[in-house]
Amino acid sequence: MTDIVNIYDAKTNLSKLVDRAAAGEEIVIAKAGKPKAKLVPYRTGKKRRFGQKLLGITYIADDFDEPLPPELQKYFE
């Protein structure tokens, strides 16, 4: 659930808002009723290698960038 807090209240209650965000809540900070920022939980995690989730790649052979055998290369020319 997202809560909207005006900037004055956010300055006054920053510590409490940070605790709420750390617990998983998203808090929008507004000025004159217009959203200006969002306080969200900080997430740590492993860095993803490109393509692992997207393509399901779990292994790449050491020679993956070697030239193709001539019988296959002819199809790409």
mmCIF file of the N, C-alpha and C atoms, coordinates in Angstrom:
data_MODEL
# 
_entry.id   MODEL 
# 
loop_
_atom_site.group_PDB 
_atom_site.id 
_atom_site.type_symbol 
_atom_site.label_atom_id 
_atom_site.label_alt_id 
_atom_site.label_comp_id 
_atom_site.label_asym_id 
_atom_site.label_entity_id 
_atom_site.label_seq_id 
_atom_site.pdbx_PDB_ins_code 
_atom_site.Cartn_x 
_atom_site.Cartn_y 
_atom_site.Cartn_z 
_atom_site.occupancy 
_atom_site.B_iso_or_equiv 
_atom_site.pdbx_formal_charge 
_atom_site.auth_seq_id 
_atom_site.auth_comp_id 
_atom_site.auth_asym_id 
_atom_site.auth_atom_id 
_atom_site.pdbx_PDB_model_num 
ATOM 1   N N  . MET A 1 1  ? 0.831  -1.177  0.000   1.00 0.00 ? 1  MET A N  1 
ATOM 2   C CA . MET A 1 1  ? 0.000  0.000   0.000   1.00 0.00 ? 1  MET A CA 1 
ATOM 3   C C  . MET A 1 1  ? 0.875  1.239   0.000   1.00 0.00 ? 1  MET A C  1 
ATOM 4   N N  . THR A 1 2  ? 0.508  2.229   -0.791  1.00 0.00 ? 2  THR A N  1 
ATOM 5   C CA . THR A 1 2  ? 1.275  3.459   -0.886  1.00 0.00 ? 2  THR A CA 1 
ATOM 6   C C  . THR A 1 2  ? 0.602  4.541   -0.049  1.00 0.00 ? 2  THR A C  1 
ATOM 7   N N  . ASP A 1 3  ? 1.387  5.225   0.744   1.00 0.00 ? 3  ASP A N  1 
ATOM 8   C CA . ASP A 1 3  ? 0.890  6.311   1.580   1.00 0.00 ? 3  ASP A CA 1 
ATOM 9   C C  . ASP A 1 3  ? 1.465  7.616   1.048   1.00 0.00 ? 3  ASP A C  1 
ATOM 10  N N  . ILE A 1 4  ? 0.662  8.688   1.040   1.00 0.00 ? 4  ILE A N  1 
ATOM 11  C CA . ILE A 1 4  ? 1.132  10.003  0.592   1.00 0.00 ? 4  ILE A CA 1 
ATOM 12  C C  . ILE A 1 4  ? 1.307  10.887  1.820   1.00 0.00 ? 4  ILE A C  1 
ATOM 13  N N  . VAL A 1 5  ? 2.496  11.487  1.938   1.00 0.00 ? 5  VAL A N  1 
ATOM 14  C CA . VAL A 1 5  ? 2.846  12.319  3.079   1.00 0.00 ? 5  VAL A CA 1 
ATOM 15  C C  . VAL A 1 5  ? 3.329  13.663  2.549   1.00 0.00 ? 5  VAL A C  1 
ATOM 16  N N  . ASN A 1 6  ? 2.877  14.771  3.168   1.00 0.00 ? 6  ASN A N  1 
ATOM 17  C CA . ASN A 1 6  ? 3.379  16.062  2.702   1.00 0.00 ? 6  ASN A CA 1 
ATOM 18  C C  . ASN A 1 6  ? 4.810  16.268  3.195   1.00 0.00 ? 6  ASN A C  1 
ATOM 19  N N  . ILE A 1 7  ? 5.520  17.159  2.541   1.00 0.00 ? 7  ILE A N  1 
ATOM 20  C CA . ILE A 1 7  ? 6.954  17.303  2.780   1.00 0.00 ? 7  ILE A CA 1 
ATOM 21  C C  . ILE A 1 7  ? 7.263  17.757  4.213   1.00 0.00 ? 7  ILE A C  1 
ATOM 22  N N  . TYR A 1 8  ? 6.413  18.587  4.790   1.00 0.00 ? 8  TYR A N  1 
ATOM 23  C CA . TYR A 1 8  ? 6.636  19.025  6.176   1.00 0.00 ? 8  TYR A CA 1 
ATOM 24  C C  . TYR A 1 8  ? 6.567  17.836  7.130   1.00 0.00 ? 8  TYR A C  1 
ATOM 25  N N  . ASP A 1 9  ? 5.528  17.009  6.966   1.00 0.00 ? 9  ASP A N  1 
ATOM 26  C CA . ASP A 1 9  ? 5.415  15.825  7.825   1.00 0.00 ? 9  ASP A CA 1 
ATOM 27  C C  . ASP A 1 9  ? 6.548  14.845  7.576   1.00 0.00 ? 9  ASP A C  1 
ATOM 28  N N  . ALA A 1 10 ? 7.004  14.764  6.335   1.00 0.00 ? 10 ALA A N  1 
ATOM 29  C CA . ALA A 1 10 ? 8.114  13.862  6.024   1.00 0.00 ? 10 ALA A CA 1 
ATOM 30  C C  . ALA A 1 10 ? 9.389  14.306  6.735   1.00 0.00 ? 10 ALA A C  1 
ATOM 31  N N  . LYS A 1 11 ? 9.644  15.612  6.759   1.00 0.00 ? 11 LYS A N  1 
ATOM 32  C CA . LYS A 1 11 ? 10.829 16.111  7.465   1.00 0.00 ? 11 LYS A CA 1 
ATOM 33  C C  . LYS A 1 11 ? 10.713 15.863  8.966   1.00 0.00 ? 11 LYS A C  1 
ATOM 34  N N  . THR A 1 12 ? 9.516  16.049  9.490   1.00 0.00 ? 12 THR A N  1 
ATOM 35  C CA . THR A 1 12 ? 9.296  15.887  10.920  1.00 0.00 ? 12 THR A CA 1 
ATOM 36  C C  . THR A 1 12 ? 9.395  14.426  11.351  1.00 0.00 ? 12 THR A C  1 
ATOM 37  N N  . ASN A 1 13 ? 8.946  13.517  10.493  1.00 0.00 ? 13 ASN A N  1 
ATOM 38  C CA . ASN A 1 13 ? 8.859  12.091  10.860  1.00 0.00 ? 13 ASN A CA 1 
ATOM 39  C C  . ASN A 1 13 ? 9.732  11.201  9.981   1.00 0.00 ? 13 ASN A C  1 
ATOM 40  N N  . LEU A 1 14 ? 10.852 11.730  9.518   1.00 0.00 ? 14 LEU A N  1 
ATOM 41  C CA . LEU A 1 14 ? 11.683 10.984  8.574   1.00 0.00 ? 14 LEU A CA 1 
ATOM 42  C C  . LEU A 1 14 ? 12.100 9.615   9.119   1.00 0.00 ? 14 LEU A C  1 
ATOM 43  N N  . SER A 1 15 ? 12.518 9.552   10.358  1.00 0.00 ? 15 SER A N  1 
ATOM 44  C CA . SER A 1 15 ? 12.969 8.288   10.928  1.00 0.00 ? 15 SER A CA 1 
ATOM 45  C C  . SER A 1 15 ? 11.858 7.236   10.898  1.00 0.00 ? 15 SER A C  1 
ATOM 46  N N  . LYS A 1 16 ? 10.649 7.629   11.262  1.00 0.00 ? 16 LYS A N  1 
ATOM 47  C CA . LYS A 1 16 ? 9.517  6.697   11.243  1.00 0.00 ? 16 LYS A CA 1 
ATOM 48  C C  . LYS A 1 16 ? 9.188  6.270   9.816   1.00 0.00 ? 16 LYS A C  1 
ATOM 49  N N  . LEU A 1 17 ? 9.268  7.212   8.885   1.00 0.00 ? 17 LEU A N  1 
ATOM 50  C CA . LEU A 1 17 ? 8.976  6.886   7.486   1.00 0.00 ? 17 LEU A CA 1 
ATOM 51  C C  . LEU A 1 17 ? 10.010 5.918   6.917   1.00 0.00 ? 17 LEU A C  1 
ATOM 52  N N  . VAL A 1 18 ? 11.262 6.109   7.293   1.00 0.00 ? 18 VAL A N  1 
ATOM 53  C CA . VAL A 1 18 ? 12.321 5.192   6.836   1.00 0.00 ? 18 VAL A CA 1 
ATOM 54  C C  . VAL A 1 18 ? 12.075 3.795   7.388   1.00 0.00 ? 18 VAL A C  1 
ATOM 55  N N  . ASP A 1 19 ? 11.673 3.702   8.642   1.00 0.00 ? 19 ASP A N  1 
ATOM 56  C CA . ASP A 1 19 ? 11.364 2.390   9.224   1.00 0.00 ? 19 ASP A CA 1 
ATOM 57  C C  . ASP A 1 19 ? 10.206 1.727   8.486   1.00 0.00 ? 19 ASP A C  1 
ATOM 58  N N  . ARG A 1 20 ? 9.175  2.502   8.153   1.00 0.00 ? 20 ARG A N  1 
ATOM 59  C CA . ARG A 1 20 ? 8.039  1.947   7.413   1.00 0.00 ? 20 ARG A CA 1 
ATOM 60  C C  . ARG A 1 20 ? 8.472  1.480   6.026   1.00 0.00 ? 20 ARG A C  1 
ATOM 61  N N  . ALA A 1 21 ? 9.308  2.268   5.369   1.00 0.00 ? 21 ALA A N  1 
ATOM 62  C CA . ALA A 1 21 ? 9.790  1.877   4.042   1.00 0.00 ? 21 ALA A CA 1 
ATOM 63  C C  . ALA A 1 21 ? 10.639 0.617   4.134   1.00 0.00 ? 21 ALA A C  1 
ATOM 64  N N  . ALA A 1 22 ? 11.480 0.537   5.151   1.00 0.00 ? 22 ALA A N  1 
ATOM 65  C CA . ALA A 1 22 ? 12.325 -0.650  5.327   1.00 0.00 ? 22 ALA A CA 1 
ATOM 66  C C  . ALA A 1 22 ? 11.485 -1.898  5.555   1.00 0.00 ? 22 ALA A C  1 
ATOM 67  N N  . ALA A 1 23 ? 10.284 -1.715  6.098   1.00 0.00 ? 23 ALA A N  1 
ATOM 68  C CA . ALA A 1 23 ? 9.382  -2.839  6.330   1.00 0.00 ? 23 ALA A CA 1 
ATOM 69  C C  . ALA A 1 23 ? 8.615  -3.229  5.069   1.00 0.00 ? 23 ALA A C  1 
ATOM 70  N N  . GLY A 1 24 ? 8.836  -2.486  3.972   1.00 0.00 ? 24 GLY A N  1 
ATOM 71  C CA . GLY A 1 24 ? 8.223  -2.868  2.701   1.00 0.00 ? 24 GLY A CA 1 
ATOM 72  C C  . GLY A 1 24 ? 7.194  -1.906  2.165   1.00 0.00 ? 24 GLY A C  1 
ATOM 73  N N  . GLU A 1 25 ? 6.897  -0.862  2.878   1.00 0.00 ? 25 GLU A N  1 
ATOM 74  C CA . GLU A 1 25 ? 5.883  0.093   2.446   1.00 0.00 ? 25 GLU A CA 1 
ATOM 75  C C  . GLU A 1 25 ? 6.498  1.135   1.506   1.00 0.00 ? 25 GLU A C  1 
ATOM 76  N N  . GLU A 1 26 ? 5.722  1.582   0.534   1.00 0.00 ? 26 GLU A N  1 
ATOM 77  C CA . GLU A 1 26 ? 6.143  2.674   -0.339  1.00 0.00 ? 26 GLU A CA 1 
ATOM 78  C C  . GLU A 1 26 ? 5.450  3.943   0.122   1.00 0.00 ? 26 GLU A C  1 
ATOM 79  N N  . ILE A 1 27 ? 6.220  5.021   0.268   1.00 0.00 ? 27 ILE A N  1 
ATOM 80  C CA . ILE A 1 27 ? 5.677  6.285   0.751   1.00 0.00 ? 27 ILE A CA 1 
ATOM 81  C C  . ILE A 1 27 ? 5.991  7.361   -0.273  1.00 0.00 ? 27 ILE A C  1 
ATOM 82  N N  . VAL A 1 28 ? 4.955  8.062   -0.725  1.00 0.00 ? 28 VAL A N  1 
ATOM 83  C CA . VAL A 1 28 ? 5.117  9.156   -1.672  1.00 0.00 ? 28 VAL A CA 1 
ATOM 84  C C  . VAL A 1 28 ? 5.182  10.452  -0.886  1.00 0.00 ? 28 VAL A C  1 
ATOM 85  N N  . ILE A 1 29 ? 6.195  11.257  -1.180  1.00 0.00 ? 29 ILE A N  1 
ATOM 86  C CA . ILE A 1 29 ? 6.334  12.557  -0.530  1.00 0.00 ? 29 ILE A CA 1 
ATOM 87  C C  . ILE A 1 29 ? 5.854  13.612  -1.512  1.00 0.00 ? 29 ILE A C  1 
ATOM 88  N N  . ALA A 1 30 ? 4.901  14.435  -1.046  1.00 0.00 ? 30 ALA A N  1 
ATOM 89  C CA . ALA A 1 30 ? 4.268  15.420  -1.921  1.00 0.00 ? 30 ALA A CA 1 
ATOM 90  C C  . ALA A 1 30 ? 4.514  16.831  -1.411  1.00 0.00 ? 30 ALA A C  1 
ATOM 91  N N  . LYS A 1 31 ? 4.524  17.778  -2.342  1.00 0.00 ? 31 LYS A N  1 
ATOM 92  C CA . LYS A 1 31 ? 4.636  19.199  -2.020  1.00 0.00 ? 31 LYS A CA 1 
ATOM 93  C C  . LYS A 1 31 ? 3.456  19.886  -2.683  1.00 0.00 ? 31 LYS A C  1 
ATOM 94  N N  . ALA A 1 32 ? 2.665  20.549  -1.906  1.00 0.00 ? 32 ALA A N  1 
ATOM 95  C CA . ALA A 1 32 ? 1.453  21.224  -2.395  1.00 0.00 ? 32 ALA A CA 1 
ATOM 96  C C  . ALA A 1 32 ? 0.541  20.230  -3.112  1.00 0.00 ? 32 ALA A C  1 
ATOM 97  N N  . GLY A 1 33 ? 0.494  19.002  -2.578  1.00 0.00 ? 33 GLY A N  1 
ATOM 98  C CA . GLY A 1 33 ? -0.386 17.991  -3.132  1.00 0.00 ? 33 GLY A CA 1 
ATOM 99  C C  . GLY A 1 33 ? 0.134  17.286  -4.373  1.00 0.00 ? 33 GLY A C  1 
ATOM 100 N N  . LYS A 1 34 ? 1.316  17.670  -4.857  1.00 0.00 ? 34 LYS A N  1 
ATOM 101 C CA . LYS A 1 34 ? 1.890  17.050  -6.058  1.00 0.00 ? 34 LYS A CA 1 
ATOM 102 C C  . LYS A 1 34 ? 3.035  16.129  -5.650  1.00 0.00 ? 34 LYS A C  1 
ATOM 103 N N  . PRO A 1 35 ? 2.993  14.871  -6.072  1.00 0.00 ? 35 PRO A N  1 
ATOM 104 C CA . PRO A 1 35 ? 4.065  13.931  -5.736  1.00 0.00 ? 35 PRO A CA 1 
ATOM 105 C C  . PRO A 1 35 ? 5.421  14.425  -6.228  1.00 0.00 ? 35 PRO A C  1 
ATOM 106 N N  . LYS A 1 36 ? 6.408  14.355  -5.351  1.00 0.00 ? 36 LYS A N  1 
ATOM 107 C CA . LYS A 1 36 ? 7.769  14.802  -5.691  1.00 0.00 ? 36 LYS A CA 1 
ATOM 108 C C  . LYS A 1 36 ? 8.809  13.695  -5.568  1.00 0.00 ? 36 LYS A C  1 
ATOM 109 N N  . ALA A 1 37 ? 8.579  12.736  -4.665  1.00 0.00 ? 37 ALA A N  1 
ATOM 110 C CA . ALA A 1 37 ? 9.562  11.669  -4.441  1.00 0.00 ? 37 ALA A CA 1 
ATOM 111 C C  . ALA A 1 37 ? 8.862  10.451  -3.870  1.00 0.00 ? 37 ALA A C  1 
ATOM 112 N N  . LYS A 1 38 ? 9.553  9.325   -3.954  1.00 0.00 ? 38 LYS A N  1 
ATOM 113 C CA . LYS A 1 38 ? 9.005  8.088   -3.396  1.00 0.00 ? 38 LYS A CA 1 
ATOM 114 C C  . LYS A 1 38 ? 10.070 7.456   -2.505  1.00 0.00 ? 38 LYS A C  1 
ATOM 115 N N  . LEU A 1 39 ? 9.656  7.092   -1.320  1.00 0.00 ? 39 LEU A N  1 
ATOM 116 C CA . LEU A 1 39 ? 10.527 6.412   -0.368  1.00 0.00 ? 39 LEU A CA 1 
ATOM 117 C C  . LEU A 1 39 ? 10.163 4.928   -0.435  1.00 0.00 ? 39 LEU A C  1 
ATOM 118 N N  . VAL A 1 40 ? 11.123 4.111   -0.832  1.00 0.00 ? 40 VAL A N  1 
ATOM 119 C CA . VAL A 1 40 ? 10.876 2.680   -1.024  1.00 0.00 ? 40 VAL A CA 1 
ATOM 120 C C  . VAL A 1 40 ? 11.938 1.882   -0.274  1.00 0.00 ? 40 VAL A C  1 
ATOM 121 N N  . PRO A 1 41 ? 11.674 0.597   -0.023  1.00 0.00 ? 41 PRO A N  1 
ATOM 122 C CA . PRO A 1 41 ? 12.685 -0.219  0.664   1.00 0.00 ? 41 PRO A CA 1 
ATOM 123 C C  . PRO A 1 41 ? 13.938 -0.383  -0.187  1.00 0.00 ? 41 PRO A C  1 
ATOM 124 N N  . TYR A 1 42 ? 15.076 -0.389  0.459   1.00 0.00 ? 42 TYR A N  1 
ATOM 125 C CA . TYR A 1 42 ? 16.349 -0.629  -0.210  1.00 0.00 ? 42 TYR A CA 1 
ATOM 126 C C  . TYR A 1 42 ? 16.504 -2.129  -0.409  1.00 0.00 ? 42 TYR A C  1 
ATOM 127 N N  . ARG A 1 43 ? 16.795 -2.530  -1.617  1.00 0.00 ? 43 ARG A N  1 
ATOM 128 C CA . ARG A 1 43 ? 16.938 -3.960  -1.900  1.00 0.00 ? 43 ARG A CA 1 
ATOM 129 C C  . ARG A 1 43 ? 18.387 -4.284  -2.252  1.00 0.00 ? 43 ARG A C  1 
ATOM 130 N N  . THR A 1 44 ? 18.912 -5.269  -1.560  1.00 0.00 ? 44 THR A N  1 
ATOM 131 C CA . THR A 1 44 ? 20.233 -5.770  -1.913  1.00 0.00 ? 44 THR A CA 1 
ATOM 132 C C  . THR A 1 44 ? 20.027 -7.115  -2.583  1.00 0.00 ? 44 THR A C  1 
ATOM 133 N N  . GLY A 1 45 ? 20.902 -7.449  -3.443  1.00 0.00 ? 45 GLY A N  1 
ATOM 134 C CA . GLY A 1 45 ? 20.775 -8.736  -4.109  1.00 0.00 ? 45 GLY A CA 1 
ATOM 135 C C  . GLY A 1 45 ? 21.964 -8.984  -4.997  1.00 0.00 ? 45 GLY A C  1 
ATOM 136 N N  . LYS A 1 46 ? 21.967 -10.162 -5.558  1.00 0.00 ? 46 LYS A N  1 
ATOM 137 C CA . LYS A 1 46 ? 23.045 -10.515 -6.467  1.00 0.00 ? 46 LYS A CA 1 
ATOM 138 C C  . LYS A 1 46 ? 22.886 -9.736  -7.757  1.00 0.00 ? 46 LYS A C  1 
ATOM 139 N N  . LYS A 1 47 ? 24.013 -9.424  -8.364  1.00 0.00 ? 47 LYS A N  1 
ATOM 140 C CA . LYS A 1 47 ? 23.979 -8.816  -9.676  1.00 0.00 ? 47 LYS A CA 1 
ATOM 141 C C  . LYS A 1 47 ? 23.633 -9.901  -10.682 1.00 0.00 ? 47 LYS A C  1 
ATOM 142 N N  . ARG A 1 48 ? 22.690 -9.586  -11.545 1.00 0.00 ? 48 ARG A N  1 
ATOM 143 C CA . ARG A 1 48 ? 22.318 -10.571 -12.554 1.00 0.00 ? 48 ARG A CA 1 
ATOM 144 C C  . ARG A 1 48 ? 23.222 -10.430 -13.765 1.00 0.00 ? 48 ARG A C  1 
ATOM 145 N N  . ARG A 1 49 ? 23.597 -11.544 -14.305 1.00 0.00 ? 49 ARG A N  1 
ATOM 146 C CA . ARG A 1 49 ? 24.330 -11.525 -15.565 1.00 0.00 ? 49 ARG A CA 1 
ATOM 147 C C  . ARG A 1 49 ? 23.320 -11.438 -16.681 1.00 0.00 ? 49 ARG A C  1 
ATOM 148 N N  . PHE A 1 50 ? 23.595 -10.604 -17.655 1.00 0.00 ? 50 PHE A N  1 
ATOM 149 C CA . PHE A 1 50 ? 22.670 -10.400 -18.757 1.00 0.00 ? 50 PHE A CA 1 
ATOM 150 C C  . PHE A 1 50 ? 22.327 -11.722 -19.423 1.00 0.00 ? 50 PHE A C  1 
ATOM 151 N N  . GLY A 1 51 ? 21.050 -11.956 -19.605 1.00 0.00 ? 51 GLY A N  1 
ATOM 152 C CA . GLY A 1 51 ? 20.588 -13.121 -20.337 1.00 0.00 ? 51 GLY A CA 1 
ATOM 153 C C  . GLY A 1 51 ? 20.248 -14.326 -19.494 1.00 0.00 ? 51 GLY A C  1 
ATOM 154 N N  . GLN A 1 52 ? 20.721 -14.397 -18.278 1.00 0.00 ? 52 GLN A N  1 
ATOM 155 C CA . GLN A 1 52 ? 20.441 -15.594 -17.489 1.00 0.00 ? 52 GLN A CA 1 
ATOM 156 C C  . GLN A 1 52 ? 18.959 -15.767 -17.230 1.00 0.00 ? 52 GLN A C  1 
ATOM 157 N N  . LYS A 1 53 ? 18.288 -14.750 -16.757 1.00 0.00 ? 53 LYS A N  1 
ATOM 158 C CA . LYS A 1 53 ? 16.854 -14.859 -16.504 1.00 0.00 ? 53 LYS A CA 1 
ATOM 159 C C  . LYS A 1 53 ? 16.071 -14.793 -17.810 1.00 0.00 ? 53 LYS A C  1 
ATOM 160 N N  . LEU A 1 54 ? 16.469 -13.902 -18.660 1.00 0.00 ? 54 LEU A N  1 
ATOM 161 C CA . LEU A 1 54 ? 15.739 -13.669 -19.890 1.00 0.00 ? 54 LEU A CA 1 
ATOM 162 C C  . LEU A 1 54 ? 15.749 -14.887 -20.806 1.00 0.00 ? 54 LEU A C  1 
ATOM 163 N N  . LEU A 1 55 ? 16.887 -15.498 -20.975 1.00 0.00 ? 55 LEU A N  1 
ATOM 164 C CA . LEU A 1 55 ? 17.011 -16.601 -21.920 1.00 0.00 ? 55 LEU A CA 1 
ATOM 165 C C  . LEU A 1 55 ? 17.145 -17.962 -21.259 1.00 0.00 ? 55 LEU A C  1 
ATOM 166 N N  . GLY A 1 56 ? 17.305 -18.004 -19.968 1.00 0.00 ? 56 GLY A N  1 
ATOM 167 C CA . GLY A 1 56 ? 17.475 -19.268 -19.288 1.00 0.00 ? 56 GLY A CA 1 
ATOM 168 C C  . GLY A 1 56 ? 18.861 -19.864 -19.486 1.00 0.00 ? 56 GLY A C  1 
ATOM 169 N N  . ILE A 1 57 ? 19.832 -19.051 -19.856 1.00 0.00 ? 57 ILE A N  1 
ATOM 170 C CA . ILE A 1 57 ? 21.187 -19.545 -20.094 1.00 0.00 ? 57 ILE A CA 1 
ATOM 171 C C  . ILE A 1 57 ? 21.845 -19.867 -18.752 1.00 0.00 ? 57 ILE A C  1 
ATOM 172 N N  . THR A 1 58 ? 22.357 -21.068 -18.637 1.00 0.00 ? 58 THR A N  1 
ATOM 173 C CA . THR A 1 58 ? 23.060 -21.437 -17.414 1.00 0.00 ? 58 THR A CA 1 
ATOM 174 C C  . THR A 1 58 ? 24.503 -21.827 -17.682 1.00 0.00 ? 58 THR A C  1 
ATOM 175 N N  . TYR A 1 59 ? 24.853 -22.045 -18.960 1.00 0.00 ? 59 TYR A N  1 
ATOM 176 C CA . TYR A 1 59 ? 26.198 -22.469 -19.284 1.00 0.00 ? 59 TYR A CA 1 
ATOM 177 C C  . TYR A 1 59 ? 26.571 -21.947 -20.660 1.00 0.00 ? 59 TYR A C  1 
ATOM 178 N N  . ILE A 1 60 ? 27.785 -21.441 -20.795 1.00 0.00 ? 60 ILE A N  1 
ATOM 179 C CA . ILE A 1 60 ? 28.315 -21.027 -22.094 1.00 0.00 ? 60 ILE A CA 1 
ATOM 180 C C  . ILE A 1 60 ? 29.663 -21.717 -22.253 1.00 0.00 ? 60 ILE A C  1 
ATOM 181 N N  . ALA A 1 61 ? 29.828 -22.418 -23.352 1.00 0.00 ? 61 ALA A N  1 
ATOM 182 C CA . ALA A 1 61 ? 31.066 -23.158 -23.601 1.00 0.00 ? 61 ALA A CA 1 
ATOM 183 C C  . ALA A 1 61 ? 32.237 -22.190 -23.778 1.00 0.00 ? 61 ALA A C  1 
ATOM 184 N N  . ASP A 1 62 ? 33.436 -22.650 -23.439 1.00 0.00 ? 62 ASP A N  1 
ATOM 185 C CA . ASP A 1 62 ? 34.630 -21.818 -23.572 1.00 0.00 ? 62 ASP A CA 1 
ATOM 186 C C  . ASP A 1 62 ? 34.904 -21.432 -25.020 1.00 0.00 ? 62 ASP A C  1 
ATOM 187 N N  . ASP A 1 63 ? 34.497 -22.269 -25.955 1.00 0.00 ? 63 ASP A N  1 
ATOM 188 C CA . ASP A 1 63 ? 34.788 -22.003 -27.373 1.00 0.00 ? 63 ASP A CA 1 
ATOM 189 C C  . ASP A 1 63 ? 33.566 -21.439 -28.125 1.00 0.00 ? 63 ASP A C  1 
ATOM 190 N N  . PHE A 1 64 ? 32.643 -20.777 -27.418 1.00 0.00 ? 64 PHE A N  1 
ATOM 191 C CA . PHE A 1 64 ? 31.418 -20.319 -28.068 1.00 0.00 ? 64 PHE A CA 1 
ATOM 192 C C  . PHE A 1 64 ? 31.680 -19.297 -29.169 1.00 0.00 ? 64 PHE A C  1 
ATOM 193 N N  . ASP A 1 65 ? 32.803 -18.569 -29.114 1.00 0.00 ? 65 ASP A N  1 
ATOM 194 C CA . ASP A 1 65 ? 33.072 -17.556 -30.131 1.00 0.00 ? 65 ASP A CA 1 
ATOM 195 C C  . ASP A 1 65 ? 34.098 -18.004 -31.180 1.00 0.00 ? 65 ASP A C  1 
ATOM 196 N N  . GLU A 1 66 ? 34.402 -19.273 -31.196 1.00 0.00 ? 66 GLU A N  1 
ATOM 197 C CA . GLU A 1 66 ? 35.308 -19.810 -32.211 1.00 0.00 ? 66 GLU A CA 1 
ATOM 198 C C  . GLU A 1 66 ? 34.582 -19.849 -33.559 1.00 0.00 ? 66 GLU A C  1 
ATOM 199 N N  . PRO A 1 67 ? 35.333 -19.846 -34.669 1.00 0.00 ? 67 PRO A N  1 
ATOM 200 C CA . PRO A 1 67 ? 34.684 -19.937 -35.984 1.00 0.00 ? 67 PRO A CA 1 
ATOM 201 C C  . PRO A 1 67 ? 33.895 -21.244 -36.122 1.00 0.00 ? 67 PRO A C  1 
ATOM 202 N N  . LEU A 1 68 ? 32.830 -21.169 -36.891 1.00 0.00 ? 68 LEU A N  1 
ATOM 203 C CA . LEU A 1 68 ? 32.019 -22.361 -37.143 1.00 0.00 ? 68 LEU A CA 1 
ATOM 204 C C  . LEU A 1 68 ? 32.758 -23.324 -38.056 1.00 0.00 ? 68 LEU A C  1 
ATOM 205 N N  . PRO A 1 69 ? 32.426 -24.594 -37.987 1.00 0.00 ? 69 PRO A N  1 
ATOM 206 C CA . PRO A 1 69 ? 33.006 -25.544 -38.939 1.00 0.00 ? 69 PRO A CA 1 
ATOM 207 C C  . PRO A 1 69 ? 32.580 -25.158 -40.364 1.00 0.00 ? 69 PRO A C  1 
ATOM 208 N N  . PRO A 1 70 ? 33.435 -25.411 -41.341 1.00 0.00 ? 70 PRO A N  1 
ATOM 209 C CA . PRO A 1 70 ? 33.127 -24.994 -42.722 1.00 0.00 ? 70 PRO A CA 1 
ATOM 210 C C  . PRO A 1 70 ? 31.775 -25.495 -43.239 1.00 0.00 ? 70 PRO A C  1 
ATOM 211 N N  . GLU A 1 71 ? 31.355 -26.697 -42.844 1.00 0.00 ? 71 GLU A N  1 
ATOM 212 C CA . GLU A 1 71 ? 30.071 -27.224 -43.328 1.00 0.00 ? 71 GLU A CA 1 
ATOM 213 C C  . GLU A 1 71 ? 28.885 -26.416 -42.801 1.00 0.00 ? 71 GLU A C  1 
ATOM 214 N N  . LEU A 1 72 ? 29.027 -25.737 -41.661 1.00 0.00 ? 72 LEU A N  1 
ATOM 215 C CA . LEU A 1 72 ? 27.963 -24.862 -41.155 1.00 0.00 ? 72 LEU A CA 1 
ATOM 216 C C  . LEU A 1 72 ? 28.120 -23.430 -41.612 1.00 0.00 ? 72 LEU A C  1 
ATOM 217 N N  . GLN A 1 73 ? 29.352 -22.965 -41.729 1.00 0.00 ? 73 GLN A N  1 
ATOM 218 C CA . GLN A 1 73 ? 29.640 -21.580 -42.120 1.00 0.00 ? 73 GLN A CA 1 
ATOM 219 C C  . GLN A 1 73 ? 29.051 -21.241 -43.490 1.00 0.00 ? 73 GLN A C  1 
ATOM 220 N N  . LYS A 1 74 ? 29.001 -22.212 -44.403 1.00 0.00 ? 74 LYS A N  1 
ATOM 221 C CA . LYS A 1 74 ? 28.496 -21.954 -45.753 1.00 0.00 ? 74 LYS A CA 1 
ATOM 222 C C  . LYS A 1 74 ? 27.029 -21.487 -45.746 1.00 0.00 ? 74 LYS A C  1 
ATOM 223 N N  . TYR A 1 75 ? 26.263 -21.842 -44.723 1.00 0.00 ? 75 TYR A N  1 
ATOM 224 C CA . TYR A 1 75 ? 24.869 -21.428 -44.635 1.00 0.00 ? 75 TYR A CA 1 
ATOM 225 C C  . TYR A 1 75 ? 24.708 -19.958 -44.214 1.00 0.00 ? 75 TYR A C  1 
ATOM 226 N N  . PHE A 1 76 ? 25.762 -19.362 -43.727 1.00 0.00 ? 76 PHE A N  1 
ATOM 227 C CA . PHE A 1 76 ? 25.705 -17.981 -43.249 1.00 0.00 ? 76 PHE A CA 1 
ATOM 228 C C  . PHE A 1 76 ? 26.354 -16.992 -44.231 1.00 0.00 ? 76 PHE A C  1 
ATOM 229 N N  . GLU A 1 77 ? 26.807 -17.480 -45.346 1.00 0.00 ? 77 GLU A N  1 
ATOM 230 C CA . GLU A 1 77 ? 27.471 -16.597 -46.301 1.00 0.00 ? 77 GLU A CA 1 
ATOM 231 C C  . GLU A 1 77 ? 26.589 -16.328 -47.496 1.00 0.00 ? 77 GLU A C  1 
# 
